[in-house]
Amino acid sequence: MNGKLVSVIIPNWNGEKTLPRCLAAVKSQTYPHIEVIVVDNNSQDHSIEIINEKYPAAKIIKNNENKGYPAANNQGFKAAQGRYFMMLNNDTEMFPDCIEQCVAAIEKDPQYGSCATKMLLDTERTVVDAAGIAIFKDGLSIGRGRKESADRYNSPAEVFFPSDGACLYRRELIEGIGEYDEDFFCYAEEAEMGFRAQLRGWKSIYEPRAVVYHCHSASTGGGYSPFKAFHVERNRAWVVLKTFPMRYLLAVPYHNIIRYWYQAWGAFTGKGAAGKFGQQFSKMSLLWILAKVYLSLLVSLPGVLKKRRTVMVNAKIDTKEFGKLFKKFGISAKEIALKE
């Protein structure tokens, strides 16, 4: 491990439209100690040629299939030599001092295992995509400050965990709590890791001077789809089953019902993610997706409970401290249901 080196890990799948700008921003970083690792999930476009042209020093790991976002990042962890891991979506553009600001922020406290950036929407550059993530009591998470004015998030703050579209991890964090859960494939993987980190006593810092533009959902091919709806909801349930103490796990159905009510209202009024989904797909398809989610949960339950035992036996905070996470970093059912 190199004590000063930051390993920039970029998972890629058919990113030829966004990679040139992403790699140019990496090349322009003021922080001098950087290595770049691109993990390609069997892209069928010109991604590899673009990487070789725009950043020939990058290490490329090429998969012969799409292994998913968590698995690609885990491959990056294994290949990385740095003390820090800069997680970076291929549809982002960092400000030149972004990595430098992240390193300075995370080094202020040894309990900071991660640093969240100020991610702004590329199409609305004064609007927040994520300033860390916020959590709801049924396990769902969303970008903190999503679709709010960037001026509201100009101060450093402790947050639950970063959005891993652009953030910095300590190597010790990953070595201590473990890598991403590859079964998630995409969506909610950082929330699950965040709960594991909090259970082990790690903290996360938000640094507003580390600015990143993000083409929201460009790397997965769109904002609202049955694919995304299924994975977000299925993975939310996995987060709960793996990481919630029993007292909070038993309360999840109650919070679920409240959120579903607001989402149903959103679907019929055109508000929130459910409303946007309903504009493109039939409202009945949402019920079909939920049915598939709960069938998938039934099939996966034995394996998820096995993972839960490992998480819980290593927890360092008690149930009372766990509950405080929602007071410090939580979001209401109405707000999370009606945000886009």
C-alpha positions as CSV (number, residue, x, y, z in Angstrom):
1,M,0.0,0.0,0.0
2,N,1.2,3.5,-0.9
3,G,0.4,5.9,1.9
4,K,-0.2,8.9,-0.4
5,L,-1.7,7.2,-3.4
6,V,-5.3,7.5,-4.4
7,S,-6.6,4.7,-6.5
8,V,-9.4,6.0,-8.8
9,I,-11.8,3.1,-9.6
10,I,-14.1,3.6,-12.5
11,P,-16.6,0.8,-13.3
12,N,-17.6,1.0,-17.0
13,W,-20.3,-0.4,-19.2
14,N,-20.8,1.1,-22.7
15,G,-19.6,4.5,-21.5
16,E,-18.1,5.8,-24.7
17,K,-20.3,9.0,-24.6
18,T,-19.3,10.0,-21.1
19,L,-15.8,8.5,-20.6
20,P,-13.8,11.1,-22.4
21,R,-15.0,13.9,-20.1
22,C,-14.7,11.7,-17.0
23,L,-11.1,10.7,-17.8
24,A,-10.1,14.3,-18.8
25,A,-11.3,15.5,-15.4
26,V,-9.2,12.7,-13.7
27,K,-6.2,13.8,-15.7
28,S,-6.7,17.4,-14.6
29,Q,-6.7,16.7,-10.8
30,T,-4.4,18.8,-8.6
31,Y,-3.7,15.9,-6.3
32,P,-0.5,14.4,-7.7
33,H,-0.6,10.8,-6.4
34,I,-3.2,9.0,-8.5
35,E,-3.5,5.6,-10.2
36,V,-6.5,4.9,-12.5
37,I,-8.2,1.5,-12.7
38,V,-11.1,1.0,-15.1
39,V,-13.1,-2.1,-14.8
40,D,-15.0,-2.8,-18.0
41,N,-18.2,-4.9,-17.8
42,N,-18.0,-6.3,-21.3
43,S,-18.8,-3.0,-23.1
44,Q,-20.0,-3.4,-26.7
45,D,-19.0,0.1,-27.8
46,H,-15.6,1.8,-28.2
47,S,-14.9,2.2,-24.4
48,I,-11.6,0.4,-24.4
49,E,-10.2,2.4,-27.4
50,I,-11.2,5.6,-25.7
51,I,-9.5,4.6,-22.4
52,N,-6.3,3.7,-24.3
53,E,-6.4,7.0,-26.1
54,K,-7.5,9.4,-23.3
55,Y,-5.7,7.8,-20.3
56,P,-3.1,5.3,-21.6
57,A,-1.6,4.9,-18.1
58,A,-4.9,3.5,-16.8
59,K,-5.0,-0.2,-15.8
60,I,-7.9,-1.9,-17.6
61,I,-9.6,-4.9,-16.2
62,K,-11.9,-6.4,-18.9
63,N,-14.7,-8.7,-18.0
64,N,-16.3,-11.1,-20.6
65,E,-19.7,-10.4,-19.1
66,N,-21.5,-7.6,-17.2
67,K,-20.8,-8.6,-13.6
68,G,-22.6,-5.6,-12.2
69,Y,-21.5,-2.4,-10.4
70,P,-20.6,-3.9,-7.0
71,A,-18.5,-6.7,-8.5
72,A,-16.7,-4.3,-10.8
73,N,-15.8,-2.1,-7.9
74,N,-14.6,-5.1,-5.8
75,Q,-12.3,-6.0,-8.7
76,G,-10.9,-2.5,-8.5
77,F,-10.3,-2.8,-4.8
78,K,-8.3,-6.0,-5.3
79,A,-6.1,-4.3,-8.0
80,A,-5.7,-1.0,-6.2
81,Q,-2.4,0.0,-4.5
82,G,-3.5,3.2,-2.9
83,R,-4.3,4.0,0.7
84,Y,-7.5,5.6,-0.5
85,F,-10.1,4.5,-3.1
86,M,-11.8,7.2,-5.2
87,M,-15.0,5.7,-6.4
88,L,-16.1,7.3,-9.7
89,N,-19.0,6.7,-12.1
90,N,-18.1,6.9,-15.8
91,D,-20.7,9.7,-16.2
92,T,-19.1,12.2,-13.8
93,E,-16.9,15.2,-14.2
94,M,-14.8,16.2,-11.1
95,F,-13.6,19.7,-10.4
96,P,-9.8,19.8,-10.6
97,D,-9.3,19.9,-6.8
98,C,-12.0,17.3,-6.0
99,I,-9.7,14.5,-4.9
100,E,-7.4,16.9,-3.0
101,Q,-10.4,18.2,-1.1
102,C,-11.6,14.7,-0.3
103,V,-8.2,13.6,1.0
104,A,-7.9,16.7,3.2
105,A,-11.4,16.2,4.6
106,I,-11.0,12.5,5.4
107,E,-7.7,13.0,7.1
108,K,-9.2,15.4,9.7
109,D,-10.4,12.4,11.8
110,P,-9.3,8.8,11.8
111,Q,-12.9,7.7,12.3
112,Y,-13.8,9.1,8.9
113,G,-13.9,6.0,6.8
114,S,-15.4,7.8,3.8
115,C,-15.9,11.3,2.3
116,A,-18.9,12.4,0.3
117,T,-18.6,14.8,-2.5
118,K,-21.0,17.6,-3.6
119,M,-22.6,15.9,-6.6
120,L,-24.5,18.3,-8.8
121,L,-26.8,17.4,-11.7
122,D,-25.0,17.9,-15.0
123,T,-28.1,19.3,-16.6
124,E,-28.9,21.7,-13.7
125,R,-25.5,22.7,-12.3
126,T,-26.9,24.7,-9.3
127,V,-29.0,21.7,-8.2
128,V,-27.9,18.8,-5.9
129,D,-27.9,15.2,-7.1
130,A,-26.4,14.0,-3.8
131,A,-24.6,15.5,-0.8
132,G,-24.1,12.1,0.8
133,I,-27.2,9.8,1.3
134,A,-30.2,10.0,3.5
135,I,-32.0,7.0,4.9
136,F,-35.6,6.0,5.7
137,K,-36.7,3.5,8.3
138,D,-37.7,0.8,5.8
139,G,-34.2,0.7,4.4
140,L,-34.7,2.9,1.3
141,S,-32.1,5.6,0.7
142,I,-31.8,8.6,-1.6
143,G,-29.3,11.3,-2.3
144,R,-29.2,13.8,0.5
145,G,-30.4,17.2,-0.8
146,R,-31.6,15.6,-4.1
147,K,-33.1,18.3,-6.4
148,E,-32.5,21.1,-3.9
149,S,-30.4,24.2,-4.4
150,A,-26.7,23.6,-4.1
151,D,-26.4,26.7,-1.9
152,R,-28.1,24.9,0.9
153,Y,-25.2,22.4,1.1
154,N,-22.1,24.7,1.4
155,S,-21.0,23.5,4.9
156,P,-19.1,20.3,5.8
157,A,-21.2,17.9,7.8
158,E,-21.2,14.4,9.1
159,V,-23.5,12.3,6.9
160,F,-24.7,8.7,6.9
161,F,-22.6,7.6,4.0
162,P,-21.6,8.9,0.6
163,S,-23.2,8.3,-2.8
164,D,-20.6,6.1,-4.4
165,G,-21.0,7.7,-7.8
166,A,-18.1,9.9,-6.6
167,C,-16.6,9.5,-3.1
168,L,-13.5,8.6,-1.2
169,Y,-13.0,5.5,1.0
170,R,-10.2,4.6,3.3
171,R,-8.6,1.3,2.5
172,E,-9.0,0.4,6.2
173,L,-12.8,0.8,5.9
174,I,-13.0,-1.8,3.1
175,E,-10.6,-4.1,4.8
176,G,-12.5,-3.8,8.0
177,I,-16.2,-4.2,6.9
178,G,-15.7,-6.1,3.7
179,E,-16.4,-5.3,0.0
180,Y,-19.6,-4.6,-1.7
181,D,-22.3,-7.3,-1.8
182,E,-22.1,-8.4,-5.4
183,D,-25.6,-9.9,-5.3
184,F,-27.0,-6.4,-5.4
185,F,-25.8,-6.0,-9.0
186,C,-26.8,-2.3,-9.0
187,Y,-28.6,0.2,-6.7
188,A,-28.5,0.5,-2.9
189,E,-25.1,-1.2,-2.6
190,E,-23.7,1.9,-0.9
191,A,-26.6,2.1,1.6
192,E,-25.9,-1.5,2.6
193,M,-22.2,-0.8,3.0
194,G,-23.1,2.4,4.9
195,F,-25.1,0.4,7.4
196,R,-22.3,-2.0,7.9
197,A,-19.8,0.8,8.3
198,Q,-22.0,2.5,10.9
199,L,-22.5,-0.7,12.8
200,R,-18.7,-1.0,13.0
201,G,-18.4,2.6,14.4
202,W,-17.1,4.4,11.2
203,K,-18.2,7.9,10.4
204,S,-18.5,9.7,7.1
205,I,-17.8,13.4,6.3
206,Y,-19.4,15.5,3.5
207,E,-17.0,18.0,1.9
208,P,-18.8,20.7,-0.2
209,R,-15.6,21.9,-1.9
210,A,-15.2,18.5,-3.6
211,V,-17.6,19.2,-6.5
212,V,-18.7,16.7,-9.2
213,Y,-21.1,17.0,-12.0
214,H,-23.2,13.9,-12.6
215,C,-25.3,12.7,-15.5
216,H,-27.9,11.1,-13.3
217,S,-28.6,7.4,-14.3
218,A,-26.7,7.8,-17.6
219,S,-24.4,4.9,-16.7
220,T,-27.4,2.6,-16.3
221,G,-29.3,3.7,-19.3
222,G,-32.1,5.9,-17.9
223,G,-33.9,7.2,-14.9
224,Y,-37.2,5.2,-14.6
225,S,-37.6,1.6,-15.8
226,P,-38.9,-1.7,-14.5
227,F,-35.3,-2.9,-14.2
228,K,-34.4,0.0,-11.8
229,A,-37.7,-0.2,-9.9
230,F,-37.2,-4.0,-9.2
231,H,-33.6,-3.6,-8.1
232,V,-34.1,-0.6,-5.9
233,E,-37.0,-2.2,-4.0
234,R,-35.5,-5.7,-3.8
235,N,-32.1,-4.4,-2.7
236,R,-33.8,-2.1,-0.1
237,A,-35.3,-5.2,1.5
238,W,-31.9,-6.9,1.4
239,V,-30.4,-3.9,3.3
240,V,-33.0,-4.3,6.0
241,L,-32.7,-8.1,6.3
242,K,-28.9,-7.9,6.5
243,T,-28.2,-4.9,8.7
244,F,-31.2,-3.9,10.9
245,P,-31.3,-5.0,14.5
246,M,-34.4,-7.1,15.3
247,R,-36.4,-4.3,16.9
248,Y,-36.1,-2.1,13.8
249,L,-36.5,-5.0,11.4
250,L,-39.9,-5.9,12.9
251,A,-41.0,-2.2,12.5
252,V,-40.2,-2.2,8.7
253,P,-43.6,-3.4,7.5
254,Y,-45.3,-0.4,9.2
255,H,-42.9,2.1,7.6
256,N,-43.2,0.2,4.3
257,I,-47.0,0.7,4.2
258,I,-46.6,4.4,4.9
259,R,-44.1,4.9,2.1
260,Y,-46.2,2.7,-0.3
261,W,-49.2,4.9,0.4
262,Y,-47.3,8.1,-0.5
263,Q,-45.9,6.4,-3.6
264,A,-49.3,5.3,-4.7
265,W,-50.5,8.9,-4.3
266,G,-47.5,10.0,-6.3
267,A,-48.2,7.4,-9.0
268,F,-51.7,8.9,-9.5
269,T,-50.7,12.5,-9.2
270,G,-47.5,12.3,-11.3
271,K,-45.2,13.2,-8.4
272,G,-42.0,11.5,-7.3
273,A,-40.3,8.5,-8.9
274,A,-43.5,6.5,-8.9
275,G,-45.3,9.3,-10.7
276,K,-42.5,9.6,-13.4
277,F,-42.6,5.8,-13.7
278,G,-46.4,5.9,-14.2
279,Q,-46.0,8.3,-17.0
280,Q,-43.9,5.8,-19.0
281,F,-45.4,2.5,-17.9
282,S,-48.8,1.3,-16.6
283,K,-49.5,1.7,-12.9
284,M,-50.4,-2.0,-12.8
285,S,-46.8,-2.8,-13.7
286,L,-45.7,-1.4,-10.4
287,L,-47.8,-4.0,-8.6
288,W,-46.3,-6.7,-10.8
289,I,-42.8,-5.5,-10.0
290,L,-43.6,-5.6,-6.3
291,A,-44.8,-9.2,-6.7
292,K,-41.6,-10.2,-8.4
293,V,-39.6,-8.4,-5.6
294,Y,-41.3,-10.4,-2.8
295,L,-40.9,-13.7,-4.7
296,S,-37.2,-12.9,-5.2
297,L,-36.9,-12.2,-1.5
298,L,-38.5,-15.5,-0.6
299,V,-36.0,-17.4,-2.8
300,S,-33.0,-15.5,-1.5
301,L,-33.9,-15.4,2.2
302,P,-31.7,-18.3,3.4
303,G,-28.6,-16.7,1.9
304,V,-29.4,-13.2,3.1
305,L,-30.0,-14.5,6.7
306,K,-26.6,-16.2,6.6
307,K,-25.0,-12.9,5.6
308,R,-27.0,-11.2,8.4
309,R,-25.4,-13.4,11.1
310,T,-21.9,-12.3,9.9
311,V,-22.9,-8.6,10.0
312,M,-24.5,-8.7,13.4
313,V,-21.8,-10.7,15.2
314,N,-19.3,-7.9,14.1
315,A,-21.5,-5.0,15.2
316,K,-20.0,-2.5,17.7
317,I,-22.9,-0.3,18.3
318,D,-26.1,-1.3,20.2
319,T,-29.7,-1.0,19.2
320,K,-30.1,2.4,20.8
321,E,-27.2,3.8,18.9
322,F,-28.6,2.3,15.7
323,G,-31.9,4.1,16.2
324,K,-30.0,7.4,16.5
325,L,-28.9,7.0,12.9
326,F,-32.4,7.8,11.7
327,K,-32.6,10.9,13.9
328,K,-29.3,12.2,12.6
329,F,-29.5,11.1,8.9
330,G,-33.1,10.1,8.3
331,I,-35.7,11.4,5.9
332,S,-39.5,11.2,6.1
333,A,-41.7,8.7,4.2
334,K,-43.4,11.5,2.3
335,E,-40.2,13.2,1.3
336,I,-38.5,10.1,0.1
337,A,-41.6,8.9,-1.7
338,L,-42.2,12.1,-3.6
339,K,-38.6,13.0,-4.5
340,E,-37.6,12.2,-8.1
